Amino acid sequence: MSALDSASSMTIEQIQALVAAALAFAASFWQVSHPTPTLAALYEQVPRWGHVALDFHPRLRQLLQATATGLIETVPTT
């Protein structure tokens, strides 16, 4: 956390909330973006169902940036 604190203008409270969001996003996105072999085969057979298998890194980055922006606007600086 100290590395984030020194590299950012976010407060410790904002960083803690961002880390919590990162853990939650990463856990769910990893599962979706790394389907089991059976699901991957199904997505190949029926491509329209494969839309749920999102790109892990771009989606995680996008939502963490949006979350950080929102936290800066809504979590008070103390």
All heavy atoms as a GROMACS GRO file, in nm:
protein
  593
    1MET      N    1   0.080  -0.118   0.000
    1MET     CA    2   0.000   0.000   0.000
    1MET      C    3   0.085   0.126   0.000
    1MET      O    4   0.046   0.224  -0.057
    1MET     CB    5  -0.085   0.002   0.124
    1MET     CG    6  -0.219  -0.036   0.121
    1MET     SD    7  -0.370  -0.020   0.075
    1MET     CE    8  -0.426  -0.170   0.146
    2SER      N    9   0.199   0.119   0.065
    2SER     CA   10   0.282   0.239   0.071
    2SER      C   11   0.332   0.280  -0.067
    2SER      O   12   0.348   0.398  -0.095
    2SER     CB   13   0.399   0.219   0.167
    2SER     OG   14   0.482   0.116   0.120
    3ALA      N   15   0.356   0.183  -0.155
    3ALA     CA   16   0.398   0.215  -0.292
    3ALA      C   17   0.288   0.291  -0.364
    3ALA      O   18   0.314   0.389  -0.435
    3ALA     CB   19   0.436   0.089  -0.368
    4LEU      N   20   0.164   0.246  -0.348
    4LEU     CA   21   0.052   0.318  -0.410
    4LEU      C   22   0.036   0.457  -0.349
    4LEU      O   23   0.007   0.553  -0.419
    4LEU     CB   24  -0.078   0.239  -0.391
    4LEU     CG   25  -0.097   0.116  -0.478
    4LEU    CD1   26  -0.221   0.040  -0.435
    4LEU    CD2   27  -0.106   0.154  -0.624
    5ASP      N   28   0.054   0.464  -0.219
    5ASP     CA   29   0.039   0.593  -0.151
    5ASP      C   30   0.141   0.694  -0.202
    5ASP      O   31   0.107   0.809  -0.227
    5ASP     CB   32   0.053   0.573   0.001
    5ASP     CG   33   0.030   0.702   0.078
    5ASP    OD1   34  -0.059   0.781   0.039
    5ASP    OD2   35   0.099   0.723   0.179
    6SER      N   36   0.264   0.652  -0.220
    6SER     CA   37   0.367   0.746  -0.265
    6SER      C   38   0.358   0.775  -0.414
    6SER      O   39   0.409   0.876  -0.461
    6SER     CB   40   0.506   0.693  -0.229
    6SER     OG   41   0.531   0.572  -0.296
    7ALA      N   42   0.291   0.689  -0.491
    7ALA     CA   43   0.282   0.708  -0.636
    7ALA      C   44   0.151   0.774  -0.677
    7ALA      O   45   0.126   0.792  -0.796
    7ALA     CB   46   0.295   0.574  -0.706
    8SER      N   47   0.069   0.812  -0.582
    8SER     CA   48  -0.064   0.861  -0.614
    8SER      C   49  -0.103   0.976  -0.524
    8SER      O   50  -0.049   0.994  -0.416
    8SER     CB   51  -0.164   0.745  -0.596
    8SER     OG   52  -0.295   0.791  -0.603
    9SER      N   53  -0.201   1.050  -0.569
    9SER     CA   54  -0.256   1.156  -0.485
    9SER      C   55  -0.377   1.106  -0.406
    9SER      O   56  -0.440   1.182  -0.333
    9SER     CB   57  -0.297   1.276  -0.572
    9SER     OG   58  -0.398   1.236  -0.664
   10MET      N   59  -0.406   0.977  -0.419
   10MET     CA   60  -0.519   0.919  -0.345
   10MET      C   61  -0.483   0.906  -0.197
   10MET      O   62  -0.367   0.887  -0.161
   10MET     CB   63  -0.555   0.781  -0.401
   10MET     CG   64  -0.608   0.784  -0.544
   10MET     SD   65  -0.641   0.618  -0.610
   10MET     CE   66  -0.797   0.584  -0.527
   11THR      N   67  -0.585   0.914  -0.114
   11THR     CA   68  -0.565   0.894   0.029
   11THR      C   69  -0.556   0.744   0.058
   11THR      O   70  -0.592   0.661  -0.025
   11THR     CB   71  -0.682   0.953   0.111
   11THR    OG1   72  -0.801   0.876   0.081
   11THR    CG2   73  -0.704   1.100   0.079
   12ILE      N   74  -0.511   0.712   0.178
   12ILE     CA   75  -0.503   0.571   0.218
   12ILE      C   76  -0.642   0.507   0.212
   12ILE      O   77  -0.657   0.393   0.167
   12ILE     CB   78  -0.442   0.557   0.359
   12ILE    CG1   79  -0.293   0.592   0.357
   12ILE    CG2   80  -0.463   0.418   0.416
   12ILE    CD1   81  -0.208   0.497   0.275
   13GLU      N   82  -0.745   0.577   0.256
   13GLU     CA   83  -0.881   0.524   0.253
   13GLU      C   84  -0.925   0.495   0.110
   13GLU      O   85  -0.988   0.393   0.082
   13GLU     CB   86  -0.979   0.622   0.320
   13GLU     CG   87  -0.959   0.638   0.470
   13GLU     CD   88  -0.846   0.734   0.507
   13GLU    OE1   89  -0.792   0.806   0.418
   13GLU    OE2   90  -0.810   0.737   0.625
   14GLN      N   91  -0.893   0.584   0.018
   14GLN     CA   92  -0.928   0.564  -0.122
   14GLN      C   93  -0.852   0.445  -0.181
   14GLN      O   94  -0.908   0.364  -0.255
   14GLN     CB   95  -0.900   0.691  -0.203
   14GLN     CG   96  -0.991   0.806  -0.167
   14GLN     CD   97  -0.943   0.940  -0.220
   14GLN    OE1   98  -0.825   0.959  -0.247
   14GLN    NE2   99  -1.036   1.034  -0.233
   15ILE      N  100  -0.725   0.434  -0.146
   15ILE     CA  101  -0.642   0.322  -0.195
   15ILE      C  102  -0.694   0.190  -0.140
   15ILE      O  103  -0.703   0.090  -0.213
   15ILE     CB  104  -0.494   0.344  -0.159
   15ILE    CG1  105  -0.439   0.462  -0.239
   15ILE    CG2  106  -0.413   0.218  -0.185
   15ILE    CD1  107  -0.301   0.507  -0.195
   16GLN      N  108  -0.731   0.187  -0.012
   16GLN     CA  109  -0.784   0.064   0.046
   16GLN      C  110  -0.912   0.021  -0.026
   16GLN      O  111  -0.931  -0.098  -0.054
   16GLN     CB  112  -0.811   0.083   0.196
   16GLN     CG  113  -0.684   0.091   0.277
   16GLN     CD  114  -0.709   0.130   0.422
   16GLN    OE1  115  -0.809   0.193   0.456
   16GLN    NE2  116  -0.616   0.092   0.508
   17ALA      N  117  -0.998   0.116  -0.057
   17ALA     CA  118  -1.121   0.084  -0.130
   17ALA      C  119  -1.088   0.036  -0.272
   17ALA      O  120  -1.152  -0.058  -0.322
   17ALA     CB  121  -1.212   0.206  -0.134
   18LEU      N  122  -0.989   0.096  -0.336
   18LEU     CA  123  -0.950   0.055  -0.470
   18LEU      C  124  -0.892  -0.087  -0.470
   18LEU      O  125  -0.923  -0.168  -0.557
   18LEU     CB  126  -0.849   0.154  -0.530
   18LEU     CG  127  -0.806   0.124  -0.674
   18LEU    CD1  128  -0.926   0.130  -0.768
   18LEU    CD2  129  -0.698   0.223  -0.717
   19VAL      N  130  -0.811  -0.119  -0.370
   19VAL     CA  131  -0.754  -0.254  -0.360
   19VAL      C  132  -0.866  -0.356  -0.338
   19VAL      O  133  -0.866  -0.463  -0.400
   19VAL     CB  134  -0.648  -0.262  -0.248
   19VAL    CG1  135  -0.609  -0.405  -0.218
   19VAL    CG2  136  -0.526  -0.180  -0.288
   20ALA      N  137  -0.964  -0.323  -0.255
   20ALA     CA  138  -1.077  -0.413  -0.234
   20ALA      C  139  -1.153  -0.435  -0.364
   20ALA      O  140  -1.190  -0.549  -0.397
   20ALA     CB  141  -1.171  -0.357  -0.127
   21ALA      N  142  -1.174  -0.330  -0.440
   21ALA     CA  143  -1.242  -0.342  -0.569
   21ALA      C  144  -1.158  -0.425  -0.666
   21ALA      O  145  -1.212  -0.510  -0.739
   21ALA     CB  146  -1.270  -0.204  -0.628
   22ALA      N  147  -1.028  -0.404  -0.666
   22ALA     CA  148  -0.939  -0.479  -0.755
   22ALA      C  149  -0.947  -0.629  -0.726
   22ALA      O  150  -0.953  -0.711  -0.819
   22ALA     CB  151  -0.795  -0.431  -0.741
   23LEU      N  152  -0.949  -0.665  -0.600
   23LEU     CA  153  -0.958  -0.806  -0.563
   23LEU      C  154  -1.091  -0.866  -0.608
   23LEU      O  155  -1.095  -0.977  -0.662
   23LEU     CB  156  -0.941  -0.822  -0.412
   23LEU     CG  157  -0.802  -0.790  -0.358
   23LEU    CD1  158  -0.802  -0.789  -0.206
   23LEU    CD2  159  -0.700  -0.889  -0.410
   24ALA      N  160  -1.198  -0.793  -0.588
   24ALA     CA  161  -1.330  -0.844  -0.628
   24ALA      C  162  -1.341  -0.856  -0.780
   24ALA      O  163  -1.388  -0.958  -0.832
   24ALA     CB  164  -1.439  -0.751  -0.573
   25PHE      N  165  -1.298  -0.752  -0.851
   25PHE     CA  166  -1.303  -0.757  -0.998
   25PHE      C  167  -1.216  -0.869  -1.052
   25PHE      O  168  -1.257  -0.947  -1.137
   25PHE     CB  169  -1.255  -0.625  -1.059
   25PHE     CG  170  -1.349  -0.508  -1.042
   25PHE    CD1  171  -1.298  -0.380  -1.030
   25PHE    CD2  172  -1.486  -0.523  -1.042
   25PHE    CE1  173  -1.381  -0.271  -1.017
   25PHE    CE2  174  -1.571  -0.416  -1.029
   25PHE     CZ  175  -1.519  -0.288  -1.016
   26ALA      N  176  -1.093  -0.877  -1.003
   26ALA     CA  177  -0.998  -0.975  -1.055
   26ALA      C  178  -1.048  -1.118  -1.031
   26ALA      O  179  -1.037  -1.203  -1.120
   26ALA     CB  180  -0.861  -0.956  -0.992
   27ALA      N  181  -1.103  -1.144  -0.917
   27ALA     CA  182  -1.152  -1.279  -0.886
   27ALA      C  183  -1.261  -1.321  -0.984
   27ALA      O  184  -1.258  -1.432  -1.038
   27ALA     CB  185  -1.202  -1.286  -0.743
   28SER      N  186  -1.356  -1.233  -1.007
   28SER     CA  187  -1.467  -1.271  -1.095
   28SER      C  188  -1.425  -1.269  -1.242
   28SER      O  189  -1.464  -1.358  -1.319
   28SER     CB  190  -1.589  -1.183  -1.071
   28SER     OG  191  -1.559  -1.049  -1.100
   29PHE      N  192  -1.347  -1.172  -1.282
   29PHE     CA  193  -1.305  -1.164  -1.423
   29PHE      C  194  -1.214  -1.280  -1.461
   29PHE      O  195  -1.216  -1.326  -1.573
   29PHE     CB  196  -1.233  -1.032  -1.452
   29PHE     CG  197  -1.321  -0.911  -1.446
   29PHE    CD1  198  -1.266  -0.785  -1.451
   29PHE    CD2  199  -1.459  -0.921  -1.434
   29PHE    CE1  200  -1.344  -0.672  -1.447
   29PHE    CE2  201  -1.538  -0.809  -1.429
   29PHE     CZ  202  -1.482  -0.684  -1.434
   30TRP      N  203  -1.130  -1.324  -1.368
   30TRP     CA  204  -1.039  -1.435  -1.398
   30TRP      C  205  -1.120  -1.559  -1.433
   30TRP      O  206  -1.091  -1.628  -1.531
   30TRP     CB  207  -0.946  -1.462  -1.280
   30TRP     CG  208  -0.846  -1.568  -1.314
   30TRP    CD1  209  -0.853  -1.701  -1.284
   30TRP    CD2  210  -0.725  -1.549  -1.387
   30TRP    NE1  211  -0.743  -1.766  -1.334
   30TRP    CE2  212  -0.663  -1.674  -1.398
   30TRP    CE3  213  -0.665  -1.438  -1.445
   30TRP    CZ2  214  -0.543  -1.693  -1.464
   30TRP    CZ3  215  -0.545  -1.456  -1.511
   30TRP    CH2  216  -0.485  -1.581  -1.520
   31GLN      N  217  -1.222  -1.587  -1.353
   31GLN     CA  218  -1.306  -1.704  -1.379
   31GLN      C  219  -1.372  -1.695  -1.517
   31GLN      O  220  -1.373  -1.792  -1.591
   31GLN     CB  221  -1.416  -1.715  -1.273
   31GLN     CG  222  -1.365  -1.758  -1.138
   31GLN     CD  223  -1.319  -1.901  -1.140
   31GLN    OE1  224  -1.200  -1.927  -1.154
   31GLN    NE2  225  -1.410  -1.993  -1.125
   32VAL      N  226  -1.425  -1.580  -1.549
   32VAL     CA  227  -1.497  -1.562  -1.676
   32VAL      C  228  -1.402  -1.566  -1.794
   32VAL      O  229  -1.434  -1.622  -1.899
   32VAL     CB  230  -1.576  -1.429  -1.674
   32VAL    CG1  231  -1.636  -1.398  -1.808
   32VAL    CG2  232  -1.686  -1.435  -1.567
   33SER      N  233  -1.285  -1.508  -1.781
   33SER     CA  234  -1.193  -1.498  -1.895
   33SER      C  235  -1.108  -1.624  -1.914
   33SER      O  236  -1.034  -1.633  -2.011
   33SER     CB  237  -1.102  -1.376  -1.880
   33SER     OG  238  -1.020  -1.388  -1.767
   34HIS      N  239  -1.117  -1.718  -1.824
   34HIS     CA  240  -1.043  -1.845  -1.834
   34HIS      C  241  -1.141  -1.961  -1.818
   34HIS      O  242  -1.140  -2.031  -1.715
   34HIS     CB  243  -0.932  -1.851  -1.728
   34HIS     CG  244  -0.827  -1.750  -1.750
   34HIS    ND1  245  -0.838  -1.620  -1.704
   34HIS    CD2  246  -0.709  -1.756  -1.815
   34HIS    CE1  247  -0.731  -1.552  -1.740
   34HIS    NE2  248  -0.651  -1.631  -1.807
   35PRO      N  249  -1.226  -1.982  -1.920
   35PRO     CA  250  -1.327  -2.088  -1.909
   35PRO      C  251  -1.262  -2.226  -1.906
   35PRO      O  252  -1.151  -2.246  -1.954
   35PRO     CB  253  -1.413  -2.070  -2.035
   35PRO     CG  254  -1.324  -2.001  -2.132
   35PRO     CD  255  -1.232  -1.915  -2.050
   36THR      N  256  -1.336  -2.319  -1.850
   36THR     CA  257  -1.290  -2.458  -1.849
   36THR      C  258  -1.281  -2.507  -1.993
   36THR      O  259  -1.342  -2.448  -2.084
   36THR     CB  260  -1.390  -2.545  -1.772
   36THR    OG1  261  -1.516  -2.542  -1.842
   36THR    CG2  262  -1.409  -2.498  -1.629
   37PRO      N  263  -1.209  -2.615  -2.017
   37PRO     CA  264  -1.200  -2.668  -2.154
   37PRO      C  265  -1.338  -2.699  -2.214
   37PRO      O  266  -1.362  -2.675  -2.333
   37PRO     CB  267  -1.116  -2.795  -2.137
   37PRO     CG  268  -1.031  -2.766  -2.018
   37PRO     CD  269  -1.118  -2.686  -1.926
   38THR      N  270  -1.428  -2.748  -2.133
   38THR     CA  271  -1.563  -2.779  -2.182
   38THR      C  272  -1.634  -2.652  -2.227
   38THR      O  273  -1.694  -2.648  -2.335
   38THR     CB  274  -1.644  -2.850  -2.073
   38THR    OG1  275  -1.575  -2.968  -2.032
   38THR    CG2  276  -1.784  -2.885  -2.122
   39LEU      N  277  -1.628  -2.548  -2.145
   39LEU     CA  278  -1.691  -2.421  -2.183
   39LEU      C  279  -1.623  -2.359  -2.304
   39LEU      O  280  -1.690  -2.305  -2.393
   39LEU     CB  281  -1.686  -2.322  -2.066
   39LEU     CG  282  -1.811  -2.313  -1.980
   39LEU    CD1  283  -1.789  -2.216  -1.865
   39LEU    CD2  284  -1.932  -2.276  -2.060
   40ALA      N  285  -1.492  -2.365  -2.310
   40ALA     CA  286  -1.419  -2.309  -2.425
   40ALA      C  287  -1.461  -2.380  -2.553
   40ALA      O  288  -1.481  -2.316  -2.657
   40ALA     CB  289  -1.268  -2.323  -2.403
   41ALA      N  290  -1.478  -2.511  -2.548
   41ALA     CA  291  -1.523  -2.586  -2.666
   41ALA      C  292  -1.664  -2.544  -2.704
   41ALA      O  293  -1.696  -2.530  -2.823
   41ALA     CB  294  -1.517  -2.736  -2.638
   42LEU      N  295  -1.748  -2.524  -2.606
   42LEU     CA  296  -1.885  -2.479  -2.632
   42LEU      C  297  -1.885  -2.341  -2.698
   42LEU      O  298  -1.959  -2.316  -2.793
   42LEU     CB  299  -1.966  -2.476  -2.503
   42LEU     CG  300  -2.111  -2.431  -2.514
   42LEU    CD1  301  -2.191  -2.527  -2.601
   42LEU    CD2  302  -2.173  -2.420  -2.376
   43TYR      N  303  -1.798  -2.251  -2.649
   43TYR     CA  304  -1.789  -2.117  -2.708
   43TYR      C  305  -1.742  -2.123  -2.853
   43TYR      O  306  -1.781  -2.040  -2.935
   43TYR     CB  307  -1.695  -2.027  -2.628
   43TYR     CG  308  -1.746  -1.993  -2.489
   43TYR    CD1  309  -1.658  -1.953  -2.390
   43TYR    CD2  310  -1.880  -2.001  -2.455
   43TYR    CE1  311  -1.702  -1.920  -2.262
   43TYR    CE2  312  -1.925  -1.970  -2.328
   43TYR     CZ  313  -1.836  -1.930  -2.232
   43TYR     OH  314  -1.880  -1.898  -2.106
   44GLU      N  315  -1.659  -2.222  -2.886
   44GLU     CA  316  -1.616  -2.239  -3.025
   44GLU      C  317  -1.731  -2.290  -3.111
   44GLU      O  318  -1.746  -2.250  -3.226
   44GLU     CB  319  -1.498  -2.336  -3.033
   44GLU     CG  320  -1.368  -2.275  -2.984
   44GLU     CD  321  -1.251  -2.373  -2.993
   44GLU    OE1  322  -1.260  -2.470  -3.071
   44GLU    OE2  323  -1.152  -2.351  -2.922
   45GLN      N  324  -1.811  -2.377  -3.055
   45GLN     CA  325  -1.925  -2.433  -3.129
   45GLN      C  326  -2.036  -2.331  -3.148
   45GLN      O  327  -2.104  -2.329  -3.250
   45GLN     CB  328  -1.981  -2.555  -3.056
   45GLN     CG  329  -1.888  -2.673  -3.054
   45GLN     CD  330  -1.942  -2.787  -2.967
   45GLN    OE1  331  -2.055  -2.783  -2.919
   45GLN    NE2  332  -1.858  -2.887  -2.944
   46VAL      N  333  -2.058  -2.248  -3.045
   46VAL     CA  334  -2.164  -2.147  -3.049
   46VAL      C  335  -2.100  -2.012  -3.014
   46VAL      O  336  -2.106  -1.967  -2.899
   46VAL     CB  337  -2.278  -2.182  -2.951
   46VAL    CG1  338  -2.395  -2.085  -2.968
   46VAL    CG2  339  -2.324  -2.326  -2.967
   47PRO      N  340  -2.038  -1.947  -3.112
   47PRO     CA  341  -1.962  -1.824  -3.084
   47PRO      C  342  -2.042  -1.714  -3.014
   47PRO      O  343  -1.987  -1.639  -2.935
   47PRO     CB  344  -1.916  -1.780  -3.222
   47PRO     CG  345  -1.915  -1.904  -3.304
   47PRO     CD  346  -2.027  -1.988  -3.251
   48ARG      N  347  -2.170  -1.705  -3.040
   48ARG     CA  348  -2.248  -1.596  -2.976
   48ARG      C  349  -2.254  -1.612  -2.825
   48ARG      O  350  -2.278  -1.516  -2.754
   48ARG     CB  351  -2.386  -1.586  -3.037
   48ARG     CG  352  -2.475  -1.703  -3.013
   48ARG     CD  353  -2.602  -1.692  -3.096
   48ARG     NE  354  -2.653  -1.826  -3.116
   48ARG     CZ  355  -2.760  -1.875  -3.057
   48ARG    NH1  356  -2.831  -1.800  -2.979
   48ARG    NH2  357  -2.798  -1.998  -3.078
   49TRP      N  358  -2.232  -1.732  -2.773
   49TRP     CA  359  -2.228  -1.753  -2.628
   49TRP      C  360  -2.093  -1.713  -2.569
   49TRP      O  361  -2.082  -1.691  -2.450
   49TRP     CB  362  -2.256  -1.898  -2.593
   49TRP     CG  363  -2.397  -1.942  -2.621
   49TRP    CD1  364  -2.502  -1.862  -2.659
   49TRP    CD2  365  -2.449  -2.073  -2.615
   49TRP    NE1  366  -2.614  -1.936  -2.677
   49TRP    CE2  367  -2.585  -2.067  -2.650
   49TRP    CE3  368  -2.393  -2.196  -2.584
   49TRP    CZ2  369  -2.667  -2.178  -2.654
   49TRP    CZ3  370  -2.475  -2.308  -2.587
   49TRP    CH2  371  -2.609  -2.299  -2.622
   50GLY      N  372  -1.992  -1.702  -2.652
   50GLY     CA  373  -1.858  -1.671  -2.605
   50GLY      C  374  -1.839  -1.526  -2.564
   50GLY      O  375  -1.735  -1.490  -2.510
   51HIS      N  376  -1.940  -1.443  -2.586
   51HIS     CA  377  -1.925  -1.301  -2.551
   51HIS      C  378  -1.900  -1.281  -2.402
   51HIS      O  379  -1.846  -1.178  -2.361
   51HIS     CB  380  -2.049  -1.222  -2.593
   51HIS     CG  381  -2.169  -1.248  -2.506
   51HIS    ND1  382  -2.247  -1.362  -2.522
   51HIS    CD2  383  -2.221  -1.178  -2.404
   51HIS    CE1  384  -2.343  -1.359  -2.431
   51HIS    NE2  385  -2.330  -1.249  -2.359
   52VAL      N  386  -1.937  -1.377  -2.320
   52VAL     CA  387  -1.916  -1.362  -2.177
   52VAL      C  388  -1.770  -1.384  -2.137
   52VAL      O  389  -1.729  -1.344  -2.028
   52VAL     CB  390  -2.006  -1.458  -2.095
   52VAL    CG1  391  -2.152  -1.426  -2.118
   52VAL    CG2  392  -1.976  -1.602  -2.125
   53ALA      N  393  -1.691  -1.447  -2.224
   53ALA     CA  394  -1.550  -1.472  -2.194
   53ALA      C  395  -1.470  -1.347  -2.230
   53ALA      O  396  -1.408  -1.338  -2.334
   53ALA     CB  397  -1.500  -1.594  -2.270
   54LEU      N  398  -1.471  -1.251  -2.143
   54LEU     CA  399  -1.410  -1.121  -2.170
   54LEU      C  400  -1.258  -1.121  -2.159
   54LEU      O  401  -1.200  -1.214  -2.104
   54LEU     CB  402  -1.469  -1.016  -2.076
   54LEU     CG  403  -1.460  -1.046  -1.926
   54LEU    CD1  404  -1.332  -0.995  -1.866
   54LEU    CD2  405  -1.579  -0.988  -1.855
   55ASP      N  406  -1.198  -1.018  -2.213
   55ASP     CA  407  -1.052  -1.001  -2.201
   55ASP      C  408  -1.020  -0.950  -2.060
   55ASP      O  409  -1.064  -0.841  -2.022
   55ASP     CB  410  -1.001  -0.901  -2.305
   55ASP     CG  411  -1.004  -0.958  -2.445
   55ASP    OD1  412  -0.988  -1.080  -2.460
   55ASP    OD2  413  -1.023  -0.879  -2.539
   56PHE      N  414  -0.943  -1.028  -1.988
   56PHE     CA  415  -0.916  -1.000  -1.847
   56PHE      C  416  -0.850  -0.864  -1.825
   56PHE      O  417  -0.904  -0.778  -1.755
   56PHE     CB  418  -0.828  -1.112  -1.790
   56PHE     CG  419  -0.790  -1.092  -1.646
   56PHE    CD1  420  -0.880  -1.123  -1.545
   56PHE    CD2  421  -0.666  -1.043  -1.612
   56PHE    CE1  422  -0.847  -1.106  -1.413
   56PHE    CE2  423  -0.631  -1.025  -1.479
   56PHE     CZ  424  -0.722  -1.057  -1.380
   57HIS      N  425  -0.731  -0.844  -1.883
   57HIS     CA  426  -0.654  -0.722  -1.854
   57HIS      C  427  -0.723  -0.593  -1.896
   57HIS      O  428  -0.732  -0.500  -1.816
   57HIS     CB  429  -0.513  -0.732  -1.914
   57HIS     CG  430  -0.428  -0.833  -1.846
   57HIS    ND1  431  -0.400  -0.955  -1.902
   57HIS    CD2  432  -0.368  -0.831  -1.725
   57HIS    CE1  433  -0.326  -1.024  -1.818
   57HIS    NE2  434  -0.305  -0.952  -1.709
   58PRO      N  435  -0.772  -0.583  -2.020
   58PRO     CA  436  -0.835  -0.457  -2.059
   58PRO      C  437  -0.958  -0.423  -1.974
   58PRO      O  438  -0.978  -0.308  -1.934
   58PRO     CB  439  -0.875  -0.477  -2.205
   58PRO     CG  440  -0.794  -0.592  -2.253
   58PRO     CD  441  -0.764  -0.676  -2.132
   59ARG      N  442  -1.039  -0.524  -1.944
   59ARG     CA  443  -1.160  -0.498  -1.865
   59ARG      C  444  -1.124  -0.459  -1.723
   59ARG      O  445  -1.180  -0.365  -1.666
   59ARG     CB  446  -1.249  -0.621  -1.866
   59ARG     CG  447  -1.382  -0.608  -1.793
   59ARG     CD  448  -1.480  -0.510  -1.861
   59ARG     NE  449  -1.504  -0.544  -1.998
   59ARG     CZ  450  -1.606  -0.614  -2.044
   59ARG    NH1  451  -1.697  -0.659  -1.961
   59ARG    NH2  452  -1.620  -0.638  -2.173
   60LEU      N  453  -1.028  -0.528  -1.664
   60LEU     CA  454  -0.986  -0.496  -1.528
   60LEU      C  455  -0.929  -0.355  -1.522
   60LEU      O  456  -0.964  -0.275  -1.434
   60LEU     CB  457  -0.883  -0.598  -1.478
   60LEU     CG  458  -0.834  -0.580  -1.335
   60LEU    CD1  459  -0.949  -0.592  -1.236
   60LEU    CD2  460  -0.726  -0.682  -1.303
   61ARG      N  461  -0.843  -0.320  -1.616
   61ARG     CA  462  -0.782  -0.187  -1.619
   61ARG      C  463  -0.890  -0.079  -1.632
   61ARG      O  464  -0.889   0.020  -1.559
   61ARG     CB  465  -0.684  -0.176  -1.736
   61ARG     CG  466  -0.610  -0.043  -1.739
   61ARG     CD  467  -0.511  -0.032  -1.855
   61ARG     NE  468  -0.430  -0.151  -1.875
   61ARG     CZ  469  -0.442  -0.234  -1.980
   61ARG    NH1  470  -0.530  -0.211  -2.075
   61ARG    NH2  471  -0.364  -0.340  -1.990
   62GLN      N  472  -0.984  -0.100  -1.723
   62GLN     CA  473  -1.090  -0.001  -1.746
   62GLN      C  474  -1.172   0.023  -1.619
   62GLN      O  475  -1.196   0.137  -1.580
   62GLN     CB  476  -1.181  -0.048  -1.859
   62GLN     CG  477  -1.297   0.044  -1.885
   62GLN     CD  478  -1.396  -0.017  -1.982
   62GLN    OE1  479  -1.421  -0.138  -1.980
   62GLN    NE2  480  -1.450   0.065  -2.070
   63LEU      N  481  -1.213  -0.084  -1.555
   63LEU     CA  482  -1.298  -0.068  -1.437
   63LEU      C  483  -1.221  -0.016  -1.316
   63LEU      O  484  -1.276   0.058  -1.234
   63LEU     CB  485  -1.369  -0.198  -1.405
   63LEU     CG  486  -1.484  -0.227  -1.501
   63LEU    CD1  487  -1.549  -0.360  -1.470
   63LEU    CD2  488  -1.588  -0.117  -1.499
   64LEU      N  489  -1.094  -0.050  -1.304
   64LEU     CA  490  -1.015   0.006  -1.194
   64LEU      C  491  -0.990   0.155  -1.214
   64LEU      O  492  -0.992   0.232  -1.117
   64LEU     CB  493  -0.884  -0.070  -1.176
   64LEU     CG  494  -0.899  -0.210  -1.116
   64LEU    CD1  495  -0.765  -0.279  -1.109
   64LEU    CD2  496  -0.965  -0.203  -0.980
   65GLN      N  497  -0.968   0.196  -1.338
   65GLN     CA  498  -0.952   0.340  -1.364
   65GLN      C  499  -1.082   0.414  -1.330
   65GLN      O  500  -1.079   0.520  -1.267
   65GLN     CB  501  -0.914   0.364  -1.509
   65GLN     CG  502  -0.771   0.326  -1.540
   65GLN     CD  503  -0.738   0.335  -1.688
   65GLN    OE1  504  -0.825   0.333  -1.774
   65GLN    NE2  505  -0.609   0.342  -1.718
   66ALA      N  506  -1.194   0.358  -1.372
   66ALA     CA  507  -1.323   0.422  -1.343
   66ALA      C  508  -1.350   0.424  -1.193
   66ALA      O  509  -1.399   0.524  -1.139
   66ALA     CB  510  -1.435   0.349  -1.416
   67THR      N  511  -1.316   0.316  -1.126
   67THR     CA  512  -1.337   0.309  -0.981
   67THR      C  513  -1.248   0.409  -0.909
   67THR      O  514  -1.293   0.479  -0.817
   67THR     CB  515  -1.310   0.166  -0.930
   67THR    OG1  516  -1.399   0.075  -0.997
   67THR    CG2  517  -1.331   0.155  -0.780
   68ALA      N  518  -1.123   0.418  -0.949
   68ALA     CA  519  -1.031   0.514  -0.886
   68ALA      C  520  -1.083   0.657  -0.904
   68ALA      O  521  -1.083   0.736  -0.809
   68ALA     CB  522  -0.892   0.501  -0.945
   69THR      N  523  -1.129   0.688  -1.023
   69THR     CA  524  -1.185   0.821  -1.049
   69THR      C  525  -1.305   0.847  -0.959
   69THR      O  526  -1.316   0.953  -0.898
   69THR     CB  527  -1.226   0.835  -1.198
   69THR    OG1  528  -1.110   0.815  -1.278
   69THR    CG2  529  -1.285   0.970  -1.226
   70GLY      N  530  -1.393   0.749  -0.949
   70GLY     CA  531  -1.510   0.763  -0.862
   70GLY      C  532  -1.474   0.777  -0.716
   70GLY      O  533  -1.534   0.857  -0.643
   71LEU      N  534  -1.374   0.702  -0.672
   71LEU     CA  535  -1.332   0.710  -0.532
   71LEU      C  536  -1.274   0.847  -0.500
   71LEU      O  537  -1.298   0.901  -0.392
   71LEU     CB  538  -1.229   0.600  -0.501
   71LEU     CG  539  -1.285   0.458  -0.494
   71LEU    CD1  540  -1.171   0.358  -0.491
   71LEU    CD2  541  -1.376   0.442  -0.373
   72ILE      N  542  -1.200   0.902  -0.592
   72ILE     CA  543  -1.142   1.036  -0.571
   72ILE      C  544  -1.254   1.138  -0.554
   72ILE      O  545  -1.244   1.231  -0.475
   72ILE     CB  546  -1.047   1.073  -0.685
   72ILE    CG1  547  -0.921   0.987  -0.677
   72ILE    CG2  548  -1.012   1.221  -0.683
   72ILE    CD1  549  -0.831   0.994  -0.799
   73GLU      N  550  -1.362   1.118  -0.628
   73GLU     CA  551  -1.476   1.213  -0.622
   73GLU      C  552  -1.565   1.191  -0.502
   73GLU      O  553  -1.629   1.285  -0.456
   73GLU     CB  554  -1.560   1.201  -0.750
   73GLU     CG  555  -1.487   1.243  -0.876
   73GLU     CD  556  -1.450   1.391  -0.877
   73GLU    OE1  557  -1.532   1.473  -0.829
   73GLU    OE2  558  -1.340   1.423  -0.921
   74THR      N  559  -1.572   1.067  -0.450
   74THR     CA  560  -1.674   1.039  -0.348
   74THR      C  561  -1.622   1.008  -0.207
   74THR      O  562  -1.694   1.027  -0.110
   74THR     CB  563  -1.762   0.921  -0.392
   74THR    OG1  564  -1.680   0.805  -0.411
   74THR    CG2  565  -1.835   0.953  -0.521
   75VAL      N  566  -1.500   0.957  -0.196
   75VAL     CA  567  -1.446   0.925  -0.064
   75VAL      C  568  -1.374   1.048  -0.011
   75VAL      O  569  -1.283   1.099  -0.076
   75VAL     CB  570  -1.351   0.803  -0.069
   75VAL    CG1  571  -1.286   0.778   0.066
   75VAL    CG2  572  -1.426   0.680  -0.116
   76PRO      N  573  -1.417   1.098   0.103
   76PRO     CA  574  -1.359   1.221   0.154
   76PRO      C  575  -1.209   1.210   0.182
   76PRO      O  576  -1.160   1.104   0.221
   76PRO     CB  577  -1.433   1.247   0.284
   76PRO     CG  578  -1.522   1.132   0.308
   76PRO     CD  579  -1.513   1.038   0.191
   77THR      N  580  -1.140   1.318   0.158
   77THR     CA  581  -0.998   1.326   0.194
   77THR      C  582  -0.992   1.375   0.336
   77THR      O  583  -1.050   1.476   0.371
   77THR     CB  584  -0.921   1.418   0.100
   77THR    OG1  585  -0.982   1.547   0.101
   77THR    CG2  586  -0.920   1.364  -0.041
   78THR      N  587  -0.921   1.300   0.420
   78THR     CA  588  -0.914   1.339   0.561
   78THR      C  589  -0.776   1.382   0.599
   78THR      O  590  -0.680   1.358   0.536
   78THR     CB  591  -0.955   1.222   0.651
   78THR    OG1  592  -0.878   1.107   0.618
   78THR    CG2  593  -1.101   1.194   0.635
   0.00000   0.00000   0.00000
